[in-house]
Amino acid sequence: MLETIIPDHGAAWRQRAEASISIADLFTIGIGPSSSHTVGPMRAAFRFVQFLQAAGLEPRVENVRVELFGSLALTGRGHATDVAVILGLSGWEPERVEPASVAALIEDVRRGGALALGGSKPIDFAERRDLLFRTGEFLPAHPNGLRFEAHQGARPLIAQQYYSVGGGAIVLDGEDASCDRGSNCRLRHPFSSAAELLAIGRENGLRIHEIVLANEQAWREQSETLEFVDRVRAAMFACIERGCGQGGVLPGGLKVRRRAKALYEDLVETAASLDPSRIFDWVSLYALAVNEENAAGGRVVTAPTNGAAGVLPAVLKYYETFCPGASIDGSRTLLLTAAAIGALYKKRASVSAAEMGCQGEVGVACSMAAAGLAAALGGANAQVENAAEIGMEHNLGLTCDPIGGLVQIPCIERNTMGAVKAINAARLALHGDGAHHVSLDAVIETMRQTGLDMQSKYKETSLGGLAVNVVEC
């Protein structure tokens, strides 16, 4: 008798405004090319195995069948969802797997027709039979759905259904995801809107990054939070450095050439140039380097997604390289402030391109980076909120239409645009006094409504836009 663990689609995870979101939910260190299509499915597969182990079912499991729905089915192969699921079932998590070893791990499974469930329990696994792309089928709760079934011979044992809801986050259908990082989720300064965030700052004499630091103590000591932020910074800069040193062609069939290495060499060679616009060449380089690494399946920081992973590192590198008085404390301020803004988008809308289009990825990253940079440069909370609003206002309606289902065109270049826009947004806000007509809350709600109105073919399905109007080479 099959026990299906897919509770009522009342879906408590939709009560996002009530959720406690940590900085560790906004920034995670994993692998490319996609947070929702690679990182999320890998975590879901890993968690399903953990469930089997905890329930004492693993010894009886002889086979696992996985079904992918919606956007995961339509663009999953280009986003390495198949690879991610196999890795997760094999006991790997995005944070632990070494990108250089992935190809060999997958080849062993495909060649042998078997995998080690959880890394130890051998089971049959024939990809054509056991990993099914249900193209054209959407689950009602979210566009990114996965269903796992464990079998003992021909007998189904148990099933679970998950959703990859953006930024690498996953939710078991029906679970309450409001607090899953520990029992102490009583935040010192809870907020679910920018208006509340600004009010907390005024009433307590706190800057936005200080509010975030205080709230993070619900999960860990302040020193641990700062250590985490420093690890995120180091991972971002390491990704830029790797990307600047890699040439060749990106995987996937489009034959997209990596450009960061040649651009880096050109900028170094012409370093004596006095052209001030070269600063933006460097910013573009930083974003290119990260997103080429992402497209190649390298180690990146989800910020807040993988498809938009280049925006925040590029702006952070800009701050440390070109802004007088830059410091490590300033970089921490930048990342903590960006996390506060990212949390607002996750609470009040979504960072999933399958729900919001690319406005929910690059648009949100641009808004986060603009706010962070404004804060690092000494902006008052009202100026920071203004910077975040400007960053999103001019990304509203941005579609997600990747050619060939790959996180390459237009995704890589789009990150360079997002980074440059973020810098401009921060500078515009700092030249004002924080007063402006459109609030951040209003622009987030506009993004949400726009995402709901946007046709599904423009939301990470590769069924519209550039994906159908450009001939694949």
C-alpha positions in Angstrom: 0.0 0.0 0.0 1.5 3.3 -1.1 1.6 5.9 1.6 1.7 9.3 -0.2 3.1 12.1 2.0 1.6 15.0 0.0 -0.7 16.8 2.5 -3.3 19.4 1.6 -2.2 22.1 -0.8 -3.2 24.7 1.8 0.6 25.1 1.8 1.8 26.9 4.9 5.0 27.8 3.0 2.9 30.5 1.2 2.6 32.4 4.5 6.0 34.0 3.7 5.4 37.2 5.6 5.3 35.1 8.8 8.6 33.3 8.1 11.8 33.9 10.0 14.5 34.3 7.3 18.1 34.2 8.3 21.1 35.6 6.3 22.0 31.9 5.9 18.8 31.5 3.9 19.8 34.3 1.5 23.5 33.4 1.0 24.4 29.7 0.5 27.6 28.3 -1.0 26.9 25.7 -3.5 27.3 24.8 -7.2 25.9 26.1 -10.5 24.1 26.5 -12.7 20.8 27.2 -10.9 19.7 27.6 -7.4 16.1 26.6 -8.1 16.9 23.9 -10.7 20.2 22.5 -9.4 20.7 23.4 -5.7 17.0 23.0 -4.6 16.5 19.6 -6.3 19.8 18.3 -4.9 18.7 19.3 -1.4 15.2 17.7 -2.0 16.7 14.4 -3.1 19.1 14.5 -0.2 16.3 15.2 2.3 14.2 12.4 0.9 17.0 10.0 1.6 17.4 11.4 5.1 13.7 10.8 5.6 14.0 7.2 4.4 16.9 6.7 6.9 15.0 8.3 9.8 11.9 6.2 9.1 13.9 3.0 9.0 12.9 2.4 5.4 16.3 2.6 3.7 17.2 -1.1 4.1 14.0 -2.1 2.3 14.4 0.3 -0.6 15.5 -1.3 -3.9 14.6 1.6 -6.3 13.7 5.3 -6.2 11.7 6.9 -8.9 11.7 10.7 -9.4 9.3 12.9 -11.4 10.0 16.5 -12.3 7.2 18.9 -13.1 6.7 22.4 -14.5 9.7 24.5 -15.1 12.0 21.8 -13.7 10.8 19.5 -16.4 10.9 22.1 -19.2 14.4 23.4 -18.5 15.8 20.8 -16.1 18.3 19.3 -18.5 19.8 22.6 -19.4 19.9 23.5 -15.7 21.4 20.2 -14.6 18.4 19.1 -12.6 19.0 15.5 -13.6 22.6 15.7 -12.3 21.4 17.4 -9.1 18.8 14.7 -8.3 21.3 11.9 -8.8 23.9 13.6 -6.6 21.3 14.2 -3.9 20.1 10.6 -3.9 23.8 9.6 -3.7 24.2 11.5 -0.5 25.7 14.7 -1.7 24.7 18.3 -0.7 25.5 21.4 -2.8 27.8 22.7 0.0 29.9 19.5 0.1 30.2 18.2 -3.4 33.4 19.1 -5.2 32.4 20.6 -8.6 35.4 19.0 -10.3 34.3 15.5 -9.2 30.6 15.8 -10.4 31.2 14.5 -14.0 32.9 11.3 -12.8 30.2 10.7 -10.1 27.4 11.0 -12.6 29.2 8.8 -15.2 29.6 6.0 -12.7 25.8 6.0 -12.0 24.9 6.2 -15.7 27.4 3.6 -16.8 26.5 1.1 -14.0 22.7 1.6 -13.8 22.9 1.9 -10.1 23.7 4.3 -7.3 24.6 4.2 -3.6 21.5 5.6 -1.9 22.7 8.1 0.7 26.3 7.1 -0.2 26.0 3.5 1.1 22.9 1.5 0.1 23.2 0.1 -3.4 20.0 0.4 -5.5 19.1 0.0 -9.1 18.8 3.3 -11.0 18.1 3.4 -14.7 17.8 7.1 -15.6 15.3 6.7 -18.5 13.0 4.7 -16.2 13.5 6.4 -12.9 14.0 10.1 -13.6 11.0 11.4 -15.5 10.6 14.8 -17.0 6.8 15.5 -17.0 7.0 18.3 -19.6 3.7 20.2 -19.8 2.5 19.1 -16.4 2.4 21.7 -13.6 1.6 21.0 -9.9 -0.9 23.4 -8.4 1.2 24.7 -5.5 4.4 25.9 -7.3 5.9 25.7 -10.8 9.0 23.8 -9.5 7.7 20.4 -8.3 9.5 17.1 -7.6 7.9 13.8 -6.5 10.0 11.0 -5.0 8.8 7.4 -4.7 10.7 4.6 -3.0 10.0 1.0 -4.0 10.8 -2.4 -2.7 10.7 -4.5 -5.9 7.4 -3.7 -7.6 5.9 -2.5 -4.3 5.8 1.2 -3.6 6.8 2.0 -0.1 6.5 5.8 0.4 6.3 9.0 -1.6 7.0 12.6 -0.9 6.5 15.8 -2.9 8.8 18.8 -2.7 8.9 22.3 -4.2 12.0 24.2 -5.1 10.8 27.7 -4.2 13.7 29.9 -5.2 17.2 30.6 -4.0 17.9 26.9 -3.3 15.1 26.7 -0.7 12.9 23.6 -0.7 9.6 22.9 1.0 8.0 19.5 1.6 4.4 19.9 0.5 2.3 20.9 3.4 5.0 21.6 5.9 5.3 24.8 7.9 8.6 26.3 6.8 8.4 29.4 9.0 11.3 28.3 11.2 13.6 25.4 10.4 17.0 26.5 11.7 16.5 25.9 15.4 14.0 26.3 18.2 14.7 29.9 19.0 13.1 31.9 16.3 12.0 34.9 18.4 13.7 37.7 16.6 14.6 40.8 18.6 13.4 43.1 15.8 10.9 41.2 13.6 9.9 42.9 10.4 7.9 41.9 7.3 8.0 45.2 5.4 10.4 48.0 4.6 8.1 50.4 6.5 8.5 48.3 9.6 12.3 48.0 9.0 12.6 51.8 8.8 10.4 52.3 11.9 12.6 49.9 13.9 15.6 51.8 12.9 14.1 55.1 13.9 12.8 53.9 17.3 16.0 52.1 18.3 18.6 54.3 16.7 19.8 51.4 14.6 21.1 51.1 11.0 19.7 48.3 8.9 22.7 46.0 9.2 22.6 46.4 13.0 19.0 45.2 13.0 20.0 42.2 11.0 22.9 41.4 13.3 20.6 41.6 16.3 18.0 39.3 14.7 20.6 36.7 13.7 21.2 36.1 17.4 18.0 34.0 17.3 20.2 31.4 15.5 23.8 32.0 16.5 26.2 34.2 18.4 27.1 37.5 16.7 30.7 36.4 16.2 29.5 33.4 14.3 27.3 35.5 12.1 30.2 37.8 11.2 32.4 34.7 10.5 29.6 33.5 8.2 29.5 36.8 6.4 33.3 36.7 6.0 33.1 33.2 4.5 30.5 34.4 2.0 32.7 37.4 1.0 35.7 35.1 0.6 33.7 32.6 -1.5 32.4 35.4 -3.7 35.9 36.8 -4.3 37.3 33.3 -4.9 34.7 32.7 -7.6 35.6 36.0 -9.3 39.3 35.0 -9.3 38.6 31.5 -10.7 36.4 33.0 -13.4 39.0 35.4 -14.5 41.4 32.5 -15.0 39.3 30.2 -17.1 39.0 30.2 -20.8 37.3 27.9 -23.3 33.7 27.1 -24.1 30.8 26.7 -21.7 29.0 23.3 -21.6 25.6 22.7 -22.9 25.7 23.0 -26.7 25.4 26.7 -27.4 29.2 26.9 -27.7 29.3 30.1 -25.7 32.8 31.3 -25.2 34.0 32.4 -21.8 35.0 36.1 -22.0 36.1 37.0 -18.5 39.7 35.8 -18.9 40.3 37.8 -22.1 38.7 40.8 -20.6 40.7 40.6 -17.5 44.0 40.3 -19.5 43.0 43.3 -21.6 42.2 45.4 -18.5 45.5 44.5 -16.8 47.4 45.2 -20.0 45.8 48.7 -20.4 45.9 49.6 -16.7 47.4 53.0 -17.4 44.4 54.2 -19.3 42.8 57.3 -17.8 39.3 56.5 -19.2 37.0 56.7 -16.1 34.4 54.5 -17.7 36.9 51.6 -17.4 35.6 51.2 -13.8 32.4 49.7 -15.3 34.5 47.4 -17.5 35.9 46.0 -14.2 32.4 45.7 -12.7 31.2 43.9 -15.8 34.3 41.6 -15.6 33.5 40.6 -12.0 29.9 39.7 -12.9 31.0 37.9 -16.0 33.5 35.8 -14.1 31.0 34.7 -11.5 28.3 33.8 -13.9 30.6 32.0 -16.3 31.7 29.9 -13.3 28.0 29.3 -12.5 27.2 28.2 -16.0 30.1 25.8 -15.9 28.8 24.2 -12.7 31.4 25.8 -10.5 31.3 26.9 -6.8 29.2 30.0 -6.4 27.3 31.9 -3.7 23.5 31.9 -4.1 22.8 35.6 -3.8 19.8 35.4 -3.8 19.8 32.9 -6.7 22.5 31.3 -8.9 21.2 32.9 -12.1 21.8 36.3 -10.4 24.9 35.2 -8.5 27.2 37.7 -10.2 25.5 41.0 -9.2 26.3 41.2 -5.5 29.9 40.0 -5.8 30.6 42.5 -8.6 29.2 45.4 -6.5 31.1 44.2 -3.4 34.3 44.0 -5.4 33.6 47.4 -6.8 33.2 48.8 -3.3 36.5 47.3 -2.0 38.5 48.2 -5.1 37.2 51.6 -6.1 35.6 53.3 -3.1 37.8 55.4 -0.9 37.7 54.3 2.8 36.4 50.8 2.0 36.9 48.3 4.8 36.0 44.8 5.9 33.4 46.3 8.3 32.0 48.1 5.3 31.8 44.9 3.3 30.0 43.2 6.3 27.6 46.2 6.3 27.0 45.7 2.6 26.2 42.0 2.8 24.1 42.3 6.0 22.0 45.1 4.6 21.6 43.3 1.3 20.3 40.3 3.3 17.6 42.4 4.9 16.4 43.6 1.5 16.5 40.1 0.1 14.4 38.8 3.0 11.7 41.4 2.2 11.4 40.0 -1.4 11.2 36.5 -0.1 8.6 37.4 2.5 6.4 39.6 0.3 6.9 38.1 -3.2 9.4 35.5 -4.4 13.0 35.2 -5.8 11.9 32.3 -8.0 12.1 33.0 -11.8 9.5 30.3 -12.3 7.1 32.6 -10.4 8.4 36.1 -11.0 10.5 35.9 -14.2 14.0 37.4 -14.0 12.8 40.5 -12.1 12.7 38.0 -9.2 16.4 37.1 -9.7 18.6 39.8 -11.3 16.0 42.4 -10.3 16.1 41.4 -6.7 19.9 41.0 -6.7 20.2 44.5 -8.1 17.9 45.9 -5.4 19.9 44.1 -2.7 23.3 45.2 -4.0 22.1 48.8 -4.4 20.9 48.9 -0.8 24.1 47.2 0.5 26.4 49.6 -1.4 24.4 52.7 -0.2 24.8 51.4 3.4 28.5 50.6 3.1 29.0 54.2 1.8 27.4 55.6 4.9 23.8 56.1 3.7 21.0 56.6 6.1 18.3 54.0 6.3 16.0 56.1 4.2 18.6 56.4 1.5 19.3 52.7 1.6 15.6 51.9 1.2 15.5 54.4 -1.7 18.5 52.7 -3.4 16.7 49.3 -3.1 13.6 50.7 -4.6 15.5 52.3 -7.5 17.3 49.0 -8.1 14.0 47.1 -8.6 11.9 49.8 -10.2 14.0 49.7 -13.4 14.0 45.9 -13.6 10.2 45.5 -13.4 8.8 43.2 -16.0 12.1 41.5 -16.7 11.4 38.1 -18.2 13.3 34.8 -17.8 13.7 33.2 -21.3 17.0 31.3 -21.4 18.0 30.1 -24.8 18.2 26.3 -24.8 17.2 26.1 -21.2 20.8 27.1 -20.2 21.8 29.7 -17.7 23.9 31.4 -20.3 22.1 33.7 -22.7 20.9 36.2 -21.7 21.7 35.3 -18.0 25.4 36.0 -17.9 25.4 39.4 -19.5 22.2 40.3 -17.6 24.3 40.1 -14.4 26.7 42.8 -15.7 23.7 45.0 -16.3 22.3 44.3 -12.8 25.6 45.2 -11.2 26.0 48.5 -13.0 22.4 49.4 -12.3 22.9 48.7 -8.6 25.9 51.1 -8.4 23.9 53.8 -10.2 20.9 53.3 -8.0 23.0 53.6 -4.8 24.7 56.7 -6.1 21.4 58.3 -7.1 20.0 57.6 -3.6 23.0 59.0 -1.8 22.6 62.2 -3.7 19.1 62.5 -2.2 17.8 62.8 1.3 15.8 59.5 1.3 12.5 61.1 0.3 10.9 59.6 -2.7 7.5 58.9 -4.2 7.5 55.1 -4.7 8.3 53.1 -1.5 10.2 49.8 -1.6 7.1 48.1 -0.3 5.1 49.4 -3.3 7.7 48.3 -5.8 7.9 44.8 -4.2 4.2 44.5 -4.5 4.3 45.7 -8.1 6.9 43.1 -8.8 4.7 40.4 -7.3 1.7 41.5 -9.3 3.7 41.7 -12.5 5.0 38.2 -11.9 1.5 36.9 -11.4 0.4 38.6 -14.6 3.4 37.5 -16.6 2.6 34.6 -19.0 4.3 31.3 -17.9 6.2 31.1 -21.2 8.3 34.0 -19.9 9.0 32.4 -16.5 12.0 30.0 -16.9 10.2 27.6 -19.3 12.2 28.5 -22.4 8.9 28.6 -24.3 8.9 32.3 -25.2 11.1 35.4 -25.8 14.7 34.9 -26.8 14.4 31.2 -26.2 12.1 30.8 -29.3 13.3 33.8 -31.4 17.0 33.0 -31.5 18.1 30.0 -33.5 20.4 27.7 -31.4 23.8 27.3 -33.1 
